[in-house]
Amino acid sequence: MASWMVGIDTGGSFTDLIAFDPDTGERRIAKVPSRPDDPSAAVMDALDELFQSGVDPGGIEFLVHGTTVATNAILEGRGARTGLLITRGFRAVYEGRGWSQPAPEDLADPYYVKPTLLAPQSLTEEITERLDYLGNVQTPLDEDDVRRAVASLKGKEVEAVAVNFLFSFRNPEHEERTAAIIAEMAPEWRVSVSSRILPTIREYPRLSTTVIDAFVGRSMQDYLLRLVDRLRVAGIETPQIFLMQSNGGLMRMNVGARYPNQTLLSGPAAGVVSGIELAAVLGRRNLVTFDMGGTSTDISVIRDGRSEETTAGRIAGQDLATPMLAVHTLGAGGGTIAWIGKDGLMKVGPRSAGADPGPACYGRGGELPTVTDANLLLGALGDSSALGGRLRLDRARAEEAVRTGLAEPLGLDVMEAAAGVLKIVNNNMAVELRLALQYRGVDPRDFVLVAFGGAGPLHAGVLAEELQIPAVLVPPNPGLNSALGLLQTQVRHLYLLSDLGLVSDYDPARMNQRFEELRLRAVEDIREEHFELSEAVFRRQVDMRYLHQGYELSVDCPDREMVEADKAGLKARFDELHGTVYGLSAKDEDAEIVTFRLLAEIAVPRLTPPPLEPGEPGVEHAVIGRRPLFDLKRGEFLEAVVLDRGRLLAGNWIDGPAVIEQLDATTVLPESQHATVDPFGNIVIERGENHGS
Amino acid sequence: MDLDPITSEVVLSRLREITASMAHALFHSGYSPILRESQDGTAGLTDGNGRVIMVGGGLQYHSLLYSQAVAGVLERYPAEAMSEGDSFVSNDPYKAGNSHVPDMVVATPAFHEGKVVAFGVSVAHKADVGGLVPGSSGAASREIFHDGILLPPVRFTTAQGVLPEVEAILRNNSRIPDVVLGDLRGQVGATKLGAIRFQELLREYGADTLLGTIDELMTRTTARVRAEIASWPDGEHEAEGFLDHNGVDRSKPVRIHVRAIKAGDRLTLDFSGSAPQTPGPVNTTRVTARAVSTQAVLAASDPSIPMNAGAFEAIEFNLPPGRVMSPEFPATVNHYFPTSHLVYNCVLAAIGKFNPNRAVAPSGLGTGAIAVGYKESRSAGRPTVQYEIMITSLGGTSDHDGAAIVMPVNHFAPGTPVEILETEYPVAVRRYDIWQDSAGAGRWRGGTGFIREYEFQTDCTLTIRSANHQQASWGLNGGASPPNSRTTIQNPDEDPAEVDMLETRPLKAGARLAIFRSGGGGYGDPRERPPELVRQDVEDGYVSREKAREAYGLAED
């Protein structure tokens, strides 16, 4: 009996599936259109393709899913009708949204609009209660007030409610009692309690995160119920069914509705995970993942084998402080539109033609020139490059769009204009990548660029040269990297609790007690997910800062009871980390402990891609044609070989100019570069002298 | 020069990269919370003559300040006398263009073939540079010498490093020298980084292409501003507003007046009708006034036009010496922001009359800051100052309500969380609420204002540096004014009492401070606001039933 591992990633345009049988090394892939109205139907469409290829549903042992259901609920504003209970007198916390951090284009525009409140003031109820900064009760919870508020919200047909009281992270009693009253009076509501969702200091990010949980929770719950049902009907019996999280780890699907926020931005996180795995397999410590899709590019920096974490997430203007892998996104994808700015210069993005109507060359009614149109005109893409030829690309339409939209108004010829589109979009991405590296104080020459997404491998070679990154890796299925990443991680839960105090004064017993509280929460989840406690590996950290700083850094704690003598080491590690990250430290200043963190990880089956069959350097066996490819440096067309990725063998050597085509992506190799195929089937592009010919 | 529309876009993007790197370096190597948390500073590039190329950071109005900073440096040190490794520093607003004495400017030249071709420049607020009070900006200040040390533009570093004499002078003139020098080093680092990156870009593109492109980008910016101006009908429009008083005589409002004269593609902003400079600290420098005025012209026409030298060169000014926005040395300018804010609002109003489809009602007045000095912080037990910027809300526009609780001019000001305040300082925040009926009514109303109320748990010293407790903002096209911003203090066992906009006083434990910050002005006749929106406002608590009836004419359901 086969034991298939299946990853299914729902994206904006496509739902991708990748399946492996670790025993035989067999691999299947599927790419089906996403169905935003009923996303689980697209999941089943992808599985149907898998079943039709002969895989038995009962043979699926392990399944991981990356979903955008919660993300879409926010993007489309189609979440639950959400009520909010707050401490009396603090309506401006949400209204003010931490004051204002607008996008650059809004900085000086009096027409600036703040993001919509997901729980409007009309559905916000003030409750008489107050805790002080230590969590002591200043004003007891007025339970009648809670009952009045719930009755009022019931009259307003609320479907979900968020509760966020000041200093609830120090003492959850008022929030818990409030939740209990709500459960009595309105058992049909989903209740999101800030001291459970994000018990950390700073009321606005905690509130915003809690409201998002309430807003998207119902959609997530409904979706998962339907999906689980459909999977069962389809004959998938394994209990090993997981969801991807934005922290790069998994959770068992049965707890998914408990942590819907964890699925927001999980798609990019899965991509990062596959980058980390690639780094591990190849023994590379420093990678930049460059994931260019239809509408945007995601960039992440993996340093010393690890990705950074952020709590400054934002989706459609809504602030999300749930810890997640740090991914920079910019508006540069295949469908990104080129246009002429008011300054008379050619601009590319951030607006995109998306999948519908899409680039002009798709022939679906798009008339504006896009990056894909430029790639087609310049030979990087062939007429049948998209989706393994299932979509014919129309050169005439691409040319017409570039001519009327760019070339004629700017007085350029069509090829010049098309080359301009690529130069500008490449530069935009190079700037973003360089900044991502500069902000971390690292040297691009120590990094490898990993090209993901349908469009990443088209641009990665040129980009690496511009950035002086010495090598580019194109994995076997760059367009399915998020689906692949689903199969390369483990169950991961992160528990946070703020309890502030100076390190020098901090009682180790209090630290141990906080960690124990976190451990109990972890144990509850682990049981709920039907794991054995012994399977879990715990890691303990504290977030620290110098006094008055507005941000913290996470420092590792010993994996045992803390004693007084451990504090000096903690402080020293913090000073050192601060020096590494910000270039200076203040060893003589006391530091403050802000938040305790407990990371619980449980290993689950994990895919190691099988090696590729070895071959000789020559690639004649893989040549499927030749076509003119525009060289951006020389400014002229050169004759390039076109290769079929599926026929490449380990050890093959490819000289530029060349184009390598496959179902999910096209790789471009300029004249100045060559590539080899490594034992895992990755194409490794490097700058260099010709060799093979 | 004939611009290549592709190379130029690439160059533009590379310049943006350099200024973003500079700002990042500034905010991350700086030492103080002012720089790190409030990001009260910028870093960017000018050309060799000090013409602003681009500014990194949220406070875009700093851009014109850079020109004066470089001019001030060049006056003492001709470009030929500069060498690689040099950085120059100053904090004299009359020489270096900084808005007030606590702001320091740093300029670092970039060279090409031995000639100065550009400067990396930074302007950033310092926690204390001496003067009458901690923080340096005292309400009692009557001349600029009261505000602290006045360092003229002087060399601060050479290729050998920091000049120890200058550092010693600075160190000797601050209550917290380590923090100030730490931040200053951050500024030097950011400007050096900018200069180095600019030199690399020069090598990559060649001086002719890079400098030619920059020139042409500025020329095009001027042309864009002029094209906007040319699209308006010729004529003159005026606008005026008032500050409560001059900082000394509380009975005398201070008039801010602008007459905008437009003919063809020329625009002149004439401030000669404004009040004379004041003995108290409410003046703002002419450079700052020009900068925020230019920002207002762009806001009322096309805010996507970049704030480079080309934008400033498109607008003419009549700023006779000795006005409140063009004071003469040694007038103090320490409380410049509310005045600059009002200048901005007036220009926005005047230009809106030329260009009605971009017109907006003004933001609420009452910006500034409070500072509370405590003998002991909660955590470290040391003397400490709680410093909080005060913001308001934006006015209604032609197609939506004003944004609520936003820093006017540049919508950028990170706020301090209640939970952080209470944890660090002996204070309890009793209220942080939306202020009902605080927005000017209109077809599109202003953004709602807010109330923040503090109860001090130990004795402390409170300084309020705000504005416009007596003179409100206004509405547009039939929209209504918002109420005045207000501040009250309530001593234990007493009733709350209204206090002035500029005030320093000791308070006893148990005293309460309430800050009411006004919403924005209303746009259009409130009676034309669709009743369903008014009803929603009532349900949301932004508008009371009485106001809905009286101002909006909403019939009782």
Boltz contact constraints between the chains, C-beta under 6 A:
constraints:
  - contact:
      token1: [A, 89]
      token2: [B, 431]
      max_distance: 6.0
  - contact:
      token1: [A, 89]
      token2: [B, 433]
      max_distance: 6.0
  - contact:
      token1: [A, 90]
      token2: [B, 432]
      max_distance: 6.0
  - contact:
      token1: [A, 91]
      token2: [B, 433]
      max_distance: 6.0
  - contact:
      token1: [A, 91]
      token2: [B, 434]
      max_distance: 6.0
  - contact:
      token1: [A, 92]
      token2: [B, 432]
      max_distance: 6.0
  - contact:
      token1: [A, 92]
      token2: [B, 433]
      max_distance: 6.0
  - contact:
      token1: [A, 92]
      token2: [B, 434]
      max_distance: 6.0
  - contact:
      token1: [A, 92]
      token2: [B, 450]
      max_distance: 6.0
  - contact:
      token1: [A, 95]
      token2: [B, 404]
      max_distance: 6.0
  - contact:
      token1: [A, 95]
      token2: [B, 405]
      max_distance: 6.0
  - contact:
      token1: [A, 95]
      token2: [B, 434]
      max_distance: 6.0
  - contact:
      token1: [A, 96]
      token2: [B, 405]
      max_distance: 6.0
  - contact:
      token1: [A, 98]
      token2: [B, 415]
      max_distance: 6.0
  - contact:
      token1: [A, 99]
      token2: [B, 413]
      max_distance: 6.0
  - contact:
      token1: [A, 99]
      token2: [B, 415]
      max_distance: 6.0
  - contact:
      token1: [A, 100]
      token2: [B, 406]
      max_distance: 6.0
  - contact:
      token1: [A, 100]
      token2: [B, 411]
      max_distance: 6.0
  - contact:
      token1: [A, 102]
      token2: [B, 411]
      max_distance: 6.0
  - contact:
      token1: [A, 107]
      token2: [B, 410]
      max_distance: 6.0
  - contact:
      token1: [A, 107]
      token2: [B, 411]
      max_distance: 6.0
  - contact:
      token1: [A, 108]
      token2: [B, 60]
      max_distance: 6.0
  - contact:
      token1: [A, 108]
      token2: [B, 299]
      max_distance: 6.0
  - contact:
      token1: [A, 108]
      token2: [B, 303]
      max_distance: 6.0
  - contact:
      token1: [A, 108]
      token2: [B, 410]
      max_distance: 6.0
  - contact:
      token1: [A, 109]
      token2: [B, 303]
      max_distance: 6.0
  - contact:
      token1: [A, 110]
      token2: [B, 299]
      max_distance: 6.0
  - contact:
      token1: [A, 110]
      token2: [B, 360]
      max_distance: 6.0
  - contact:
      token1: [A, 111]
      token2: [B, 397]
      max_distance: 6.0
  - contact:
      token1: [A, 112]
      token2: [B, 403]
      max_distance: 6.0
  - contact:
      token1: [A, 112]
      token2: [B, 411]
      max_distance: 6.0
  - contact:
      token1: [A, 113]
      token2: [B, 400]
      max_distance: 6.0
  - contact:
      token1: [A, 114]
      token2: [B, 403]
      max_distance: 6.0
  - contact:
      token1: [A, 121]
      token2: [B, 540]
      max_distance: 6.0
  - contact:
      token1: [A, 121]
      token2: [B, 541]
      max_distance: 6.0
  - contact:
      token1: [A, 122]
      token2: [B, 539]
      max_distance: 6.0
  - contact:
      token1: [A, 122]
      token2: [B, 540]
      max_distance: 6.0
  - contact:
      token1: [A, 133]
      token2: [B, 422]
      max_distance: 6.0
  - contact:
      token1: [A, 133]
      token2: [B, 423]
      max_distance: 6.0
  - contact:
      token1: [A, 201]
      token2: [B, 419]
      max_distance: 6.0
  - contact:
      token1: [A, 202]
      token2: [B, 417]
      max_distance: 6.0
  - contact:
      token1: [A, 202]
      token2: [B, 419]
      max_distance: 6.0
  - contact:
      token1: [A, 203]
      token2: [B, 417]
      max_distance: 6.0
  - contact:
      token1: [A, 203]
      token2: [B, 418]
      max_distance: 6.0
  - contact:
      token1: [A, 203]
      token2: [B, 419]
      max_distance: 6.0
  - contact:
      token1: [A, 343]
      token2: [B, 220]
      max_distance: 6.0
  - contact:
      token1: [A, 345]
      token2: [B, 5]
      max_distance: 6.0
  - contact:
      token1: [A, 345]
      token2: [B, 8]
      max_distance: 6.0
  - contact:
      token1: [A, 345]
      token2: [B, 9]
      max_distance: 6.0
  - contact:
      token1: [A, 346]
      token2: [B, 5]
      max_distance: 6.0
  - contact:
      token1: [A, 346]
      token2: [B, 6]
      max_distance: 6.0
  - contact:
      token1: [A, 346]
      token2: [B, 9]
      max_distance: 6.0
  - contact:
      token1: [A, 410]
      token2: [B, 5]
      max_distance: 6.0
  - contact:
      token1: [A, 420]
      token2: [B, 6]
      max_distance: 6.0
  - contact:
      token1: [A, 423]
      token2: [B, 6]
      max_distance: 6.0
  - contact:
      token1: [A, 424]
      token2: [B, 9]
      max_distance: 6.0
  - contact:
      token1: [A, 427]
      token2: [B, 10]
      max_distance: 6.0
  - contact:
      token1: [A, 427]
      token2: [B, 13]
      max_distance: 6.0
  - contact:
      token1: [A, 431]
      token2: [B, 13]
      max_distance: 6.0
  - contact:
      token1: [A, 431]
      token2: [B, 17]
      max_distance: 6.0
  - contact:
      token1: [A, 435]
      token2: [B, 20]
      max_distance: 6.0
  - contact:
      token1: [A, 438]
      token2: [B, 21]
      max_distance: 6.0
  - contact:
      token1: [A, 439]
      token2: [B, 24]
      max_distance: 6.0
  - contact:
      token1: [A, 500]
      token2: [B, 423]
      max_distance: 6.0
  - contact:
      token1: [A, 502]
      token2: [B, 379]
      max_distance: 6.0
  - contact:
      token1: [A, 547]
      token2: [B, 380]
      max_distance: 6.0
  - contact:
      token1: [A, 548]
      token2: [B, 33]
      max_distance: 6.0
  - contact:
      token1: [A, 550]
      token2: [B, 37]
      max_distance: 6.0
  - contact:
      token1: [A, 582]
      token2: [B, 28]
      max_distance: 6.0
  - contact:
      token1: [A, 583]
      token2: [B, 29]
      max_distance: 6.0
